[in-house]
Protein backbone atom coordinates (compact mmCIF):
# COMPACT_ATOMS: atom_id res chain seq x y z
CA UNK A 1 0.00 0.00 0.00
CA UNK A 2 1.18 3.49 -0.83
CA UNK A 3 0.57 6.72 1.09
CA UNK A 4 -2.06 8.95 -0.50
CA UNK A 5 -2.13 11.52 2.29
CA UNK A 6 -0.32 12.01 5.61
CA UNK A 7 -2.67 13.11 8.42
CA UNK A 8 0.04 13.03 11.09
CA UNK A 9 3.03 10.88 12.11
CA UNK A 10 0.74 8.02 13.08
CA UNK A 11 -2.14 8.26 10.59
CA UNK A 12 -2.17 8.08 6.79
CA UNK A 13 -4.72 7.66 4.03
CA UNK A 14 -4.18 4.92 1.46
CA UNK A 15 -6.13 2.76 -1.01
CA UNK A 16 -6.76 -0.95 -0.59
CA UNK A 17 -6.78 -3.64 -3.29
CA UNK A 18 -10.45 -2.90 -4.01
CA UNK A 19 -9.77 0.75 -4.77
CA UNK A 20 -11.37 1.79 -1.50
CA UNK A 21 -9.94 4.73 0.47
CA UNK A 22 -8.66 3.69 3.90
CA UNK A 23 -7.34 5.34 7.03
CA UNK A 24 -4.38 3.40 8.45
CA UNK A 25 -2.95 3.95 11.93
CA UNK A 26 0.24 2.87 13.68
CA UNK A 27 2.90 4.42 15.90
CA UNK A 28 5.43 6.29 13.73
CA UNK A 29 3.76 4.94 10.58
CA UNK A 30 4.26 8.17 8.64
CA UNK A 31 7.36 9.53 10.39
CA UNK A 32 9.56 11.16 7.71
CA UNK A 33 7.34 9.61 5.02
CA UNK A 34 5.95 11.32 1.92
CA UNK A 35 3.00 10.81 -0.40
CA UNK A 36 3.66 7.96 -2.83
CA UNK A 37 5.97 6.03 -0.55
CA UNK A 38 5.17 2.52 0.63
CA UNK A 39 3.58 1.91 4.03
CA UNK A 40 5.48 -0.30 6.44
CA UNK A 41 2.74 -2.86 6.98
CA UNK A 42 4.41 -4.23 10.12
CA UNK A 43 3.66 -0.91 11.84
CA UNK A 44 -0.06 -1.01 11.04
CA UNK A 45 -2.10 -1.29 14.22
CA UNK A 46 -5.57 -0.29 13.02
CA UNK A 47 -7.27 0.51 9.76
CA UNK A 48 -10.75 1.22 8.45
CA UNK A 49 -12.25 1.78 5.04
CA UNK A 50 -14.03 4.99 4.05
CA UNK A 51 -17.08 5.11 1.80
CA UNK A 52 -17.24 8.90 1.77
CA UNK A 53 -14.23 10.45 0.01
CA UNK A 54 -14.64 13.67 2.00
CA UNK A 55 -14.25 11.98 5.37
CA UNK A 56 -10.44 11.77 5.26
CA UNK A 57 -10.17 15.54 4.72
CA UNK A 58 -12.44 16.18 7.71
CA UNK A 59 -10.31 13.81 9.76
CA UNK A 60 -7.24 15.74 8.65
CA UNK A 61 -8.74 19.00 9.90
CA UNK A 62 -9.80 17.39 13.18
CA UNK A 63 -6.43 15.74 13.90
CA UNK A 64 -4.63 19.05 13.47
CA UNK A 65 -6.19 20.14 16.74
CA UNK A 66 -6.53 16.91 18.71
CA UNK A 67 -4.57 13.79 19.58
CA UNK A 68 -5.01 10.74 17.37
CA UNK A 69 -5.47 8.82 20.63
CA UNK A 70 -9.09 9.93 20.43
CA UNK A 71 -9.33 8.48 16.95
CA UNK A 72 -8.12 5.18 18.42
CA UNK A 73 -10.89 5.37 21.01
CA UNK A 74 -13.50 6.25 18.39
CA UNK A 75 -12.31 3.42 16.16
CA UNK A 76 -12.63 0.86 18.98
CA UNK A 77 -16.12 2.11 19.87
CA UNK A 78 -17.09 2.03 16.19
CA UNK A 79 -15.94 -1.57 15.76
CA UNK A 80 -17.70 -2.67 18.93
CA UNK A 81 -20.92 -0.93 17.89
CA UNK A 82 -20.72 -2.47 14.42
CA UNK A 83 -20.50 -5.95 15.97
CA UNK A 84 -23.65 -5.34 18.03
CA UNK A 85 -26.03 -3.23 15.96
CA UNK A 86 -28.12 -4.66 13.09
CA UNK A 87 -27.69 -1.59 10.88
CA UNK A 88 -24.73 -0.12 9.05
CA UNK A 89 -22.97 2.86 10.57
CA UNK A 90 -21.98 5.92 8.58
CA UNK A 91 -18.26 6.71 8.17
CA UNK A 92 -18.76 10.19 9.60
CA UNK A 93 -19.33 8.52 12.98
CA UNK A 94 -15.52 8.29 13.30
CA UNK A 95 -15.28 12.06 13.13
CA UNK A 96 -18.29 12.71 15.34
CA UNK A 97 -17.05 10.35 18.07
CA UNK A 98 -13.44 11.58 17.88
CA UNK A 99 -14.55 15.19 18.18
CA UNK A 100 -17.07 14.47 20.94
CA UNK A 101 -14.69 12.37 23.06
CA UNK A 102 -11.86 14.88 22.72
CA UNK A 103 -14.10 17.73 23.80
CA UNK A 104 -15.75 15.71 26.60
CA UNK A 105 -12.38 14.69 28.11
CA UNK A 106 -11.15 18.28 27.93
CA UNK A 107 -14.25 19.36 29.83
CA UNK A 108 -13.79 16.62 32.43
CA UNK A 109 -10.18 17.70 33.05
CA UNK A 110 -11.45 21.24 33.59
CA UNK A 111 -14.02 19.99 36.07
CA UNK A 112 -17.00 20.70 33.81
CA UNK A 113 -19.66 18.00 33.58
CA UNK A 114 -22.70 18.62 31.42
CA UNK A 115 -26.03 16.91 32.02
CA UNK A 116 -27.64 15.17 29.06
CA UNK A 117 -31.25 16.29 29.26
CA UNK A 118 -32.28 13.42 26.98
CA UNK A 119 -30.77 10.68 29.15
CA UNK A 120 -34.11 9.16 30.11
CA UNK A 121 -35.44 9.03 26.53
CA UNK A 122 -32.22 7.58 25.12
CA UNK A 123 -31.95 4.94 27.85
CA UNK A 124 -35.60 3.91 27.41
CA UNK A 125 -36.03 3.96 23.62
CA UNK A 126 -32.54 3.04 22.42
CA UNK A 127 -31.43 0.30 24.81
CA UNK A 128 -28.83 -1.29 22.51
CA UNK A 129 -27.24 2.03 21.66
CA UNK A 130 -27.21 3.05 25.32
CA UNK A 131 -25.58 -0.24 26.34
CA UNK A 132 -22.89 0.43 23.74
CA UNK A 133 -22.53 3.90 25.22
CA UNK A 134 -21.95 2.37 28.66
CA UNK A 135 -19.35 -0.03 27.25
CA UNK A 136 -17.72 2.97 25.54
CA UNK A 137 -17.12 4.49 28.97
CA UNK A 138 -14.95 1.44 29.78
CA UNK A 139 -13.00 1.91 26.54
CA UNK A 140 -12.45 5.60 27.28
CA UNK A 141 -11.31 4.82 30.81
CA UNK A 142 -8.86 2.17 29.56
CA UNK A 143 -7.22 4.74 27.26
CA UNK A 144 -7.35 7.84 29.48
CA UNK A 145 -7.89 6.77 33.10
CA UNK A 146 -10.92 9.05 33.18
CA UNK A 147 -14.33 7.65 34.14
CA UNK A 148 -17.29 9.42 32.59
CA UNK A 149 -20.92 9.20 33.73
CA UNK A 150 -24.11 7.94 32.07
CA UNK A 151 -24.77 11.35 30.52
CA UNK A 152 -21.76 10.79 28.24
CA UNK A 153 -22.95 7.23 27.50
CA UNK A 154 -26.25 8.73 26.33
CA UNK A 155 -24.43 11.26 24.13
CA UNK A 156 -22.43 8.48 22.48
CA UNK A 157 -25.66 6.51 21.98
CA UNK A 158 -27.20 9.53 20.27
CA UNK A 159 -24.26 9.67 17.84
CA UNK A 160 -25.01 6.03 16.94
CA UNK A 161 -28.68 6.89 16.36
CA UNK A 162 -27.74 9.85 14.15
CA UNK A 163 -25.35 7.63 12.18
CA UNK A 164 -28.16 5.19 11.53
CA UNK A 165 -30.34 7.90 10.00
CA UNK A 166 -27.80 9.00 7.38
CA UNK A 167 -26.17 7.64 4.27
CA UNK A 168 -27.82 4.48 3.04
CA UNK A 169 -30.66 5.00 5.56
CA UNK A 170 -31.63 8.35 4.06
CA UNK A 171 -35.08 7.00 3.14
CA UNK A 172 -35.77 6.36 6.82
CA UNK A 173 -34.46 9.81 7.75
CA UNK A 174 -36.88 11.36 5.24
CA UNK A 175 -39.78 9.34 6.67
CA UNK A 176 -38.88 10.32 10.22
CA UNK A 177 -38.71 14.00 9.26
CA UNK A 178 -42.05 13.82 7.47
CA UNK A 179 -43.87 12.16 10.38
CA UNK A 180 -42.31 14.45 12.98
CA UNK A 181 -43.29 17.56 11.01
CA UNK A 182 -46.86 16.37 10.63
CA UNK A 183 -47.21 15.59 14.34
CA UNK A 184 -45.75 19.00 15.24
CA UNK A 185 -48.27 20.66 12.94
CA UNK A 186 -51.11 18.80 14.66
CA UNK A 187 -49.91 20.13 18.03
CA UNK A 188 -49.58 23.68 16.71
CA UNK A 189 -53.03 23.58 15.15
CA UNK A 190 -54.65 22.04 18.24
CA UNK A 191 -53.21 24.75 20.52
CA UNK A 192 -53.41 27.45 17.83
CA UNK A 193 -49.91 28.59 18.69
CA UNK A 194 -46.30 28.42 17.59
CA UNK A 195 -43.95 26.36 19.75
CA UNK A 196 -40.84 27.81 21.35
CA UNK A 197 -38.17 26.03 19.32
CA UNK A 198 -35.42 27.33 21.61
CA UNK A 199 -36.82 25.73 24.75
CA UNK A 200 -35.47 22.55 26.29
CA UNK A 201 -39.00 21.13 26.37
CA UNK A 202 -39.20 21.54 22.59
CA UNK A 203 -35.86 19.74 22.20
CA UNK A 204 -37.08 16.91 24.41
CA UNK A 205 -40.35 16.65 22.50
CA UNK A 206 -38.58 16.64 19.14
CA UNK A 207 -36.22 13.90 20.28
CA UNK A 208 -39.09 11.86 21.70
CA UNK A 209 -41.00 12.14 18.41
CA UNK A 210 -37.93 11.10 16.46
CA UNK A 211 -37.24 8.05 18.63
CA UNK A 212 -40.92 7.23 18.66
CA UNK A 213 -41.11 7.32 14.83
CA UNK A 214 -37.94 5.28 14.30
CA UNK A 215 -39.26 2.55 16.59
CA UNK A 216 -42.38 2.23 14.49
CA UNK A 217 -40.41 2.20 11.24
CA UNK A 218 -38.17 -0.52 12.69
CA UNK A 219 -41.28 -2.36 13.94
CA UNK A 220 -39.99 -2.38 17.51
CA UNK A 221 -42.56 -2.98 20.22
CA UNK A 222 -42.53 -0.91 23.37
CA UNK A 223 -42.79 -2.81 26.63
CA UNK A 224 -46.00 -1.97 28.54
CA UNK A 225 -45.14 -0.55 31.98
CA UNK A 226 -48.01 1.83 32.81
CA UNK A 227 -51.06 0.63 34.73
CA UNK A 228 -54.65 1.82 34.21
CA UNK A 229 -54.66 4.01 37.32
CA UNK A 230 -51.64 6.07 36.22
CA UNK A 231 -52.96 6.22 32.66
CA UNK A 232 -56.26 7.69 33.90
CA UNK A 233 -54.41 10.15 36.14
CA UNK A 234 -52.46 11.55 33.20
CA UNK A 235 -55.58 11.56 31.04
CA UNK A 236 -57.49 13.62 33.63
CA UNK A 237 -54.67 15.93 34.74
CA UNK A 238 -53.56 16.86 31.21
CA UNK A 239 -56.85 16.47 29.40
CA UNK A 240 -56.12 19.18 26.79
CA UNK A 241 -52.80 17.54 25.92
CA UNK A 242 -54.47 14.13 25.97
CA UNK A 243 -57.08 15.31 23.44
CA UNK A 244 -54.20 16.35 21.20
CA UNK A 245 -52.59 12.93 21.65
CA UNK A 246 -55.87 11.26 20.63
CA UNK A 247 -55.88 13.30 17.42
CA UNK A 248 -52.27 12.24 16.73
CA UNK A 249 -53.14 8.60 17.45
CA UNK A 250 -56.05 8.74 14.99
CA UNK A 251 -53.83 10.38 12.37
CA UNK A 252 -51.09 7.73 12.75
CA UNK A 253 -53.58 4.88 12.66
CA UNK A 254 -55.33 6.21 9.56
CA UNK A 255 -52.21 7.14 7.57
CA UNK A 256 -49.61 4.62 8.74
CA UNK A 257 -51.56 1.85 10.48
CA UNK A 258 -49.66 2.62 13.68
CA UNK A 259 -51.51 1.82 16.89
CA UNK A 260 -50.32 3.58 20.04
CA UNK A 261 -50.02 1.72 23.34
CA UNK A 262 -51.01 3.25 26.68
CA UNK A 263 -47.34 3.94 27.42
CA UNK A 264 -46.95 5.81 24.15
CA UNK A 265 -50.16 7.76 24.76
CA UNK A 266 -48.92 8.78 28.22
CA UNK A 267 -45.44 9.84 27.08
CA UNK A 268 -46.82 11.83 24.16
CA UNK A 269 -49.35 13.53 26.46
CA UNK A 270 -46.70 14.52 29.00
CA UNK A 271 -44.35 15.86 26.32
CA UNK A 272 -47.16 17.81 24.65
CA UNK A 273 -48.13 19.32 28.01
CA UNK A 274 -44.53 20.38 28.65
CA UNK A 275 -43.91 21.85 25.22
CA UNK A 276 -47.15 23.87 25.42
CA UNK A 277 -46.56 25.10 28.97
CA UNK A 278 -47.75 28.60 28.03
CA UNK A 279 -51.19 27.20 27.21
CA UNK A 280 -53.73 26.61 29.95
CA UNK A 281 -55.34 23.22 30.32
CA UNK A 282 -59.05 23.73 29.98
Buried (B, 14 or more C-beta within 10 A) or exposed (E): BEBBBBBBBBBBBBBEEEEEBBBBBBEEBBEEBEEEEEBBEEBBEBBBEBEBEEBBEBBBEBBEEBBBBBBBBBBBBBEBBBEEBEBEBBBBBBBBBBBBBBEBBEBBEEEEEEEBBBBEBBBBBBEEBBBBBBBBBEBBEEBBEEEBBBBBBBBBBBBBBBBBBBBEBEEBBEBBEEBBEBBBEBBEEBBEEEBEEEBEBBBBBBBBBBBBBBBBBEEEEBEEEBEEEEBEEBBEEBBBBBBBBBBBBEBBEEEBEBEBBBBBBBBBBBBBBBBBEEBEEE
